[in-house]
Amino acid sequence: MSAAVCSGGSLTFPDGSSQTNITAPTTQVSTIPGPGGCDTIITTNVSVNPGTSENDTVFICSGSNYTFPDGSTQSNITAPVTQSSILQNIYNCDSVIVTAVNVLSPTASSFTDTICYGNSYTFPDSTSQSNITSQVIHVSTLVNAQGCDSLITTTVNVGPIYALVDSANVCMY
């Protein structure tokens, strides 16, 4: 007779005896009294199926959600998280997946530009604004090389008009 257990498992043999914490293949000979005073001998060959373990590392953008291998989801992750998921492998034994979630920060930058009164301006996110007559502050949200938000704050100042030449405004900086 053949039997299989997961590493560290237990088995009850035909003669009613048990063995616990089986971690290596073993053989058990059971003697069972049979009819007419004849004994039945059953040899049980026990194989041990391995449990599996795996370590995974993932990177997400700050504030993102992550679904772990066991199906659980953590939302709005802003700091590193480690979780163990216990699943069944192909041998029906425990498979432990330890997932380390690392958090990538958004990048931020700012710059200032100056234009003439009434001019237009195109921001890094391709948004345009026309007829600017006073200071404008615009935040462009782009994607950086890591796939996370890249925030660019642009301050557009309006330069003074110093002279009127040929009916065209000239601004001097």
C-alpha positions as CSV (number, residue, x, y, z in Angstrom):
1,M,0.0,0.0,0.0
2,S,1.2,3.5,-0.7
3,A,0.4,6.7,1.1
4,A,1.6,10.3,0.9
5,V,1.6,13.1,3.5
6,C,2.7,16.7,3.5
7,S,6.1,17.3,5.2
8,G,5.4,17.4,8.9
9,G,2.1,15.6,8.5
10,S,0.6,12.6,10.3
11,L,-0.8,9.2,9.2
12,T,-2.8,6.5,10.8
13,F,-1.8,3.0,9.5
14,P,-4.1,0.0,8.9
15,D,-3.3,-1.4,12.3
16,G,-4.5,1.8,14.1
17,S,-1.1,3.1,15.0
18,S,-0.2,6.7,14.1
19,Q,2.9,8.5,13.3
20,T,3.2,12.3,13.5
21,N,5.6,14.9,12.1
22,I,6.6,12.8,9.2
23,T,9.4,14.5,7.3
24,A,11.1,11.7,5.5
25,P,9.8,8.6,3.5
26,T,9.1,5.7,5.8
27,T,7.7,2.2,5.7
28,Q,5.3,0.7,8.3
29,V,4.4,-3.0,8.5
30,S,1.0,-3.5,10.0
31,T,-0.2,-6.9,11.2
32,I,-3.9,-7.3,11.4
33,P,-5.5,-10.5,12.8
34,G,-7.6,-12.1,10.1
35,P,-10.4,-14.6,10.0
36,G,-9.5,-18.2,10.9
37,G,-6.5,-17.1,13.0
38,C,-4.5,-16.0,10.0
39,D,-2.8,-12.6,10.1
40,T,-2.9,-10.1,7.3
41,I,0.3,-8.2,6.8
42,I,0.1,-4.8,5.1
43,T,3.2,-2.9,4.2
44,T,2.6,0.9,3.9
45,N,5.2,2.9,2.0
46,V,4.8,6.6,3.0
47,S,6.2,9.3,0.7
48,V,6.5,12.9,1.8
49,N,5.3,15.7,-0.4
50,P,7.0,19.0,0.0
51,G,5.5,22.2,1.2
52,T,6.8,25.1,-0.8
53,S,7.8,28.6,0.1
54,E,8.6,31.6,-2.0
55,N,9.6,35.2,-1.4
56,D,8.3,37.9,-3.7
57,T,9.2,41.6,-3.8
58,V,7.0,44.1,-5.5
59,F,7.1,47.8,-6.0
60,I,4.0,50.0,-6.0
61,C,3.4,53.8,-6.1
62,S,2.6,55.4,-2.8
63,G,-1.2,55.4,-2.2
64,S,-1.8,52.4,-4.4
65,N,-3.6,49.2,-3.6
66,Y,-2.1,45.7,-3.8
67,T,-3.8,42.3,-4.0
68,F,-1.7,39.5,-2.4
69,P,-1.6,35.9,-3.8
70,D,-4.2,34.8,-1.2
71,G,-6.7,37.3,-2.7
72,S,-6.6,39.8,0.2
73,T,-6.2,43.4,-0.8
74,Q,-4.6,46.3,1.1
75,S,-5.6,49.8,0.1
76,N,-3.8,53.1,0.1
77,I,-0.3,51.7,0.9
78,T,2.1,54.4,1.9
79,A,4.8,52.4,3.8
80,P,6.5,49.1,3.2
81,V,4.3,46.0,4.0
82,T,5.1,42.3,4.3
83,Q,2.4,39.6,4.2
84,S,2.5,35.8,4.2
85,S,-0.1,34.1,2.0
86,I,-0.8,30.4,2.6
87,L,-2.1,28.5,-0.4
88,Q,-2.2,24.8,-1.4
89,N,0.4,23.6,-3.9
90,I,0.0,20.8,-6.4
91,Y,0.5,18.2,-3.7
92,N,-2.3,19.8,-1.6
93,C,0.4,20.9,0.9
94,D,0.9,24.4,2.3
95,S,2.6,26.8,0.0
96,V,3.7,30.0,1.8
97,I,4.3,33.1,-0.3
98,V,5.9,36.0,1.6
99,T,5.3,39.2,-0.3
100,A,7.4,42.3,0.5
101,V,5.6,45.4,-0.9
102,N,8.0,48.4,-1.3
103,V,6.6,51.9,-1.8
104,L,7.9,54.2,-4.5
105,S,7.4,58.0,-3.8
106,P,6.1,60.4,-6.3
107,T,8.5,62.9,-7.7
108,A,7.9,66.6,-7.4
109,S,9.6,69.6,-8.9
110,S,8.7,73.2,-9.5
111,F,9.8,76.0,-11.7
112,T,9.0,79.6,-12.5
113,D,8.6,81.3,-15.9
114,T,7.7,84.8,-16.9
115,I,5.6,85.9,-19.9
116,C,4.3,89.1,-21.3
117,Y,0.9,90.4,-20.2
118,G,-1.9,88.7,-22.2
119,N,0.3,85.9,-23.6
120,S,-0.5,82.2,-23.6
121,Y,1.4,79.5,-21.8
122,T,1.6,75.7,-22.3
123,F,2.3,73.7,-19.2
124,P,4.3,70.4,-19.0
125,D,1.0,68.4,-19.1
126,S,0.1,70.1,-22.4
127,T,-2.6,72.2,-20.8
128,S,-2.7,75.7,-22.3
129,Q,-4.0,78.9,-20.8
130,S,-4.6,82.0,-23.0
131,N,-4.6,85.7,-22.2
132,I,-2.7,85.5,-18.9
133,T,-2.9,88.8,-17.1
134,S,-1.9,87.8,-13.5
135,Q,0.3,85.1,-11.9
136,V,-0.8,81.5,-12.5
137,I,0.2,78.5,-10.5
138,H,-0.5,75.2,-12.3
139,V,0.3,71.6,-11.1
140,S,0.9,69.1,-13.9
141,T,0.5,65.4,-13.0
142,L,2.7,63.2,-15.3
143,V,4.1,59.7,-14.9
144,N,7.8,59.3,-14.0
145,A,10.1,56.5,-15.1
146,Q,9.0,54.3,-12.2
147,G,5.3,54.6,-13.3
148,C,4.4,56.9,-10.4
149,D,3.1,60.4,-10.3
150,S,5.4,63.2,-11.2
151,L,4.1,66.5,-10.0
152,I,5.4,69.6,-11.6
153,T,4.3,72.9,-10.1
154,T,4.7,75.8,-12.6
155,T,4.4,79.4,-11.5
156,V,3.9,81.8,-14.4
157,N,4.5,85.4,-13.7
158,V,3.4,88.3,-15.9
159,G,6.2,90.7,-16.7
160,P,5.7,94.4,-16.6
161,I,5.0,96.4,-19.8
162,Y,7.7,99.1,-20.2
163,A,7.1,100.5,-23.6
164,L,4.7,100.7,-26.4
165,V,6.5,100.3,-29.8
166,D,4.6,100.1,-33.1
167,S,1.4,99.2,-31.3
168,A,2.9,96.0,-29.9
169,N,3.5,95.5,-26.2
170,V,7.1,94.8,-25.3
171,C,7.9,93.4,-22.0
172,M,11.3,93.7,-20.5
173,Y,12.7,91.3,-17.8
